[in-house]
Amino acid sequence: MHRVITLLFFTTLILFARYDAVALKECEAYNNLKHTRNTHGVHLQKGHSYTVLNDHKGQKLILVKGGQPAQRWVERGCLAPKSRLDVAPAVTPVASVTQRREREAKLSNDNLLALSWHNAFCETHRYKKECKRNLLDLIKARRSDDRFVLHGLWPQPRSKVYCGVPQNLIMLDKHKQWRKLPPLKLSEATRQKLKELMPGYSSYLHRHEWIKHGTCYGTDAEHYFRDALHLTEQVNDSNIRAFFVKNRGKIVDLSRIRLLFDKAFGRGAGRKVALVCKQGMITELWLHIGGGEDDLATLLHEGKAARSRCKRGRIDRAGFGKKGGFGR
């Protein structure tokens, strides 16, 4: 009876839950959910497509052809998420499936998420359009006054820029003629979210970020910014933002911020975080992350350890004024 129930369970998974996903790295494929056994030492082949049967507690149950057993458990971050595959109905032209798999294999799995503390950025860039303040700002605080905003999501290494971009556009970008760069095909929802979480949108920062960095990410502009915005929101929804708001005007150490990341996103997450400071103020957080996932905790776990030249800095308040503090 137990075998019949098990068979029905897996048959249901195969019929309704299966989809193909590309391996982002060479992970071990275990017999069981607890990862205590790997018969024959099976590993995923990077860039190879596997059928996913189930997604449970941060792990995926997949089929490994020729494996004994064939059903194996791997960490979720080992495979590209379903949302990136744009899974089509069962009857799909072979060519389109191949194209999607090639696109999956090109996804950047080594990235740097740069988040600005907008108050400090504006303290050092008062001439920027997004930093100009009016009388209304004195009455009602702007959303960017108490949260992190998106600077960019940068595929690594840092030399990985301008992928497939014509030379004339590269020159426009390097000369900061961002307004002259081609408009991006973005949904209205993504465009509105960018205006909220990337104040530099008013200075065409989004066009610059796409041309220089997004073209190397492995998706179109819509998915690139969707991913970057979702990750930014996860930081703003955490205790890191609350800490920065509570300690505006104070000097804080990198070690304390890293500890907060450990608490918010799991042990070891803090080692993937670096500070960028200018004139004694913390201007940015640089998060070294992996790729192919939408969960920041998983991505930080996959990221490389970060070196930070800045060890402490002041958390700037909104508005302009002479600030002191410790920098690099």
Buried (B, 14 or more C-beta within 10 A) or exposed (E): EEEEEEEEEBEEBEEEEBEBBBBBBEBBBBBEEEBEEBEEEBBBEBBEBBBBBBBEEEBBBBBBEEBEEEBBBBBBBBBBBBEBBEBEEEEEEEEEBEEBBEBBBBBBBBBBBBBBBBBBBBBBBEEBEBBEBEEEEEEEEBEBBBBBBBBBBBBBEEEBBBBEBEEEBBEBBEEEBBEEBEEBEBEEEBBEBBEBBBBBBBBBBBBBBBBBBBBBBBBBBBBBBBBBBBBBBBBBEBEBBBBBEEEBEEBBEBEEBBEBBBBBBBEBBBBBBBBBBBBBBBBBBBBBBBBBBBBBBBBBBBBEEBEBEBEBBBBBBBEEEEBEBBBE
